[in-house]
Amino acid sequence: MKTAEIKRRFLAHFAANGHPVVPSAPLPAISDPNLLFVNAGMVQFVPYFLGQQAPPFSRAVSVQKCIRTPDIDEVGKTSRHGTFFQMNGNFSFGDYFKDGAIPFAWDLATKSVDRGGFGLDPERIWATVYLDDDEAYEIWRRAGVPEARIVRRGKKDNFWSMGIPGPCGPCSELYYDRGAAYGAEGGPEVDEDRYLEFWNLVFMQFERGPGTDKENFPILGELPAKNIDTGMGLERMASILQGVDNLYEIDEVRPILDRAAELTGKQYGAHSGHAANQSHPDDVRLRVIADHVRTALMLIGDGVTPGNEGRGYVLRRIMRRAIRSVRLLGWQDRALPELLPVARDCMAPSYPELAADFERISAYAYAEEDAFLATLRAGTTILDTAITQTRTAGGKALSGDQAFQLHDTYGFPIDLTLEIAAEQGLDVDQEGFRRLMADQRARAKADAQARKTGHTDLSAYRSVLDTGGPVTFTGYSEVARESTVRAVLGTGGPRAAAVEGDLVELVLDTTPFYAEGGGQQPDLGMITVGGGQVEVLDVQQPVPGLIVHRARVLRGEVRAGETGYAEIDASRRRAISRSHTATHLVHQTMRNFLGESATQAGSLNAPGRLRFDFNTATGVAPSVLRDVEQQVNEVLLADLEVHAFITSLDEARRIGAMALFGEKYGEQVRVVEVGDYARELCGGTHVARSGQLGLVKILSESSIGSGVRRVEALVGMDAFNFLAREHLLVARLAELYRVPSEQVADRVQQTVTQLRDAEKELEKLRAQLVLGGAAAFAAQAKDVRGVAYAGIEAPEGAAGNDVRTLAQEIRGRIDPARPGVVAVAARANGKASLVVAVNGAARSRGLAANDLVKAAFSGRGGGSPDLAQGGGLPESEVPKLLLTVEKAVAGA
């Protein structure tokens, strides 16, 4: 049974039993700041389980795309670890409980194929329940599972919680006996390779209290409204129904692996035993390729693009790991054009949008591979230099600093550094590398967390939300209102009051302040409470539904429970709204000229300016950029109405509203449209008519990463003031050149060309001057223990290339039969530099240029035995450098 058919049957079974089918959330569409990607089927339903939002349905079914990043390094080592997987799940929100969930699962698993089930042999299914869950035990027994195949297990295996205070409860899991060839008899307690888990039913019937010990956290009591969360691993079920050993042999993965094997001339599983138990390096690498190529396809399909941080970094890492694995197996050409179409064909039966959008997906993937291949070439050269320097200095290991620089600056994978270094007989200071990586991650995490949560524990925010419910935002229709201070939060959590000078966070029951989001900067302003006044410095939404005002108390005292008056900076809001509407227009216009693949990848809407990032594989021609700017301003002149309204997600899609990749939308969405020109899902604030923008001036367009470009623009008076300054500048240049304004650019170009030509001529003259004395310098070389030594200071103004050329020229004029050493020192920008050149006869005497430079610079500097250089000392050290080289020659 194909994987797509398993998915179809699962959805059909539960739809027929009253479960609305909920589409998979996009992989990056999560609101939990602790997650980069959706990693379980229940993630998009968490607000319902926690009681933060009322569910729009009492039961639901979904097949959720998932990514688990902790498994990246495990992929390939086993046959069961993968980064991308799909979770079939059915959910109940206070509707049915164990007596419904267990029969639903048993019926689908054992029902015959011709009746729409999976047709599993009921005699080979085992069930596990929590130790004292007699209710689940009895329901399984009534379903037909004999007592001998119902196993009671402890908290470690059969009790679930989210790891935070909240719902928890016992689990019941289904296992399939794959037969004696896979291990010993006795059930899941004996061998979980033979007895393969394929379904987990979670019964959320208790409430967990605070605690860090999973085995012994306190249970506060039974919940009145019990929920069901079940998860069936689609890949695991596919391996069972397709009769294969592991996830790499199912129909959605094996063709990718086979194509990789074909490219590299390898044969998967041909070495010994079952493929599931392989440890041969070829099989490991083929698994990495198959898993990571599929994962990359799904991530790019959901709007993630390769980058240097967050989700983009994860995508880049898995893509580069796959590319490198192909190269290690012997394929040196571009690999993704051979592999990604195979992955598309595997996944398109379940996700047809992958085929429709493959042009965009492949453009990003292939560009990333090209960039990485260039990185490999550059990084290998740098690594070779580091290895040479380490071995020359007698070292046994590359430093953690060197490995980290290769990784951080050049994107060179640490495992590749380890492998190449090992080939050269060197170790790598992995502990130092890991320490630097940990420091970098800690800084990045602290910065991101501080921006979002202000260093306050998330549990404090959740407590405020649980107590008072979501904060009502009224800023679409008003800029000021009376409100009640629900909570005052400090770094240690809730406070009774704040006094003058305190930096605190205020939660109001209702607020006109817009929390930063969707690229729009937050509102600023003032809140007056009784005799106290606070200045709002930032507004964030650390958990969904809770708007937090970060503020400084200017005077008086602010207490929780008091009534206050919140007023935003209205002029700032208007300026930001103009920028946000302008961003929508730039987005739509870019798509008009570049095609629908030019989707938004990020934005910043600030007072008077905007930054718009968008996906495209190539740069935008200046002529296209001018056309975009002109069309945007024509929309402004048309003075179109800007209208926002709430509608269903399905209706928004039907009318063509643009949705952003990676965003999680509810059933009801807000649509902002500018006449009939632009229509987009958006929660931000906007102007009433396009004419209120006044003017949009695009300043620049540039690359900010592989496949991502950035446009920056000014809006309104900021754009007008910029053009006014530009006009004055052009007028002044026209006056100086005594030409009309339209000829200024040509005259400036002429001037620049003339200056460059003059600089080239000066360079030639300077080089001639420097090299003109080479013969004389060679003739003046002194004899130092049989070595002709020329130690000179380069003429003033000699460039670095001139100094190297002079040293080589003098060396060439010394009789090659006579040992010769040339040292040329130079002064530039207050620093001294040195170049040493050694001829063949001197090398035969044991003299090496790199050794002489290191002697002069106390071990620093680099190069080859023929030519080496160093620098960085104060320019007053020039005479000492030349003398040191001479002494080193004399002592050789």
Buried (B, 14 or more C-beta within 10 A) or exposed (E): BBBBBBBBBBBBBBEEBEBBEBEBBBBBBBBEBEBBBBBBBBBBBBBBBBBBBEBEBBBBBBBBBBBBBEBBEEBBEBBBBBBBBBBBBBBBBBBBBBEBBBBBBBBBBBBEEEEBBBBBEEEBBBBBBBEEBEBBBBBBBEBEBEEEBBBBBEBEBBBBBBEBBBBBBBBBBBBBBBEEEBBEEEBBEEBEEBBBBBBBBBBBBBBBEEBEEBEEBEBBEEBEEBBBBBBBBBBBBBBBBBEBBBBBBBBBBBBBBBBBBEBBEBEBBEEEEEBBBBEBBBBBBBBBBBBBBBBBBBBBBBBBBBBEEEBBBBBBBBBBBBBBBBBBBEBEEBBBEBBBBBBBBBBBBBBEEBBEBBEBBBBBBBBBBEBBBEBBEBBBEBBEEBBBBBEBEEBEBBBBEBBBBBBBEBBBBBEBBBEBBEEEEBEBBBEBBBEBBEEEEEEEEEEEBEEBBBEBEBBBBBBBBBEBBBBEBBBEEEBBBEBBBBBBBBEEBBBEBBEBEBBBBBBBBBBBBBBBEBBBBBBBBBBBBEEBBBBBEBBBBBBBBBBBBBBBBEEBBBBBEBEBEBBBBEEBBBBBBBBBBBBBBBBBBBBBBBEEBBBBBBBBBBBBBBBBBBBBBEEBEEEBBEBBBEBBBEBBEEEBEBBBEEBEBEEBBEEEBBBBBBBBBEEEBBBBBBBEBBBBBBBBBBBEBBBBBBBBBBEEBEEBBBBBBBBBBBBBBBBBEBEEEEEEEBEEBBEEBEEEEEEBEEBEEEEEEEEEEEEEEEEEEBBEEBBEBBEEBBEEBEEBEEBBBBBBBBBEEBBBEBBBBBBBBBBBBBEEEBBBBBBBBBBBEEBBBBBBBBBEBBBEBEBBBBBBBBBBBEEEBBBEBBBBBBBEBEBEBBEEBBEBBBEBBEEB
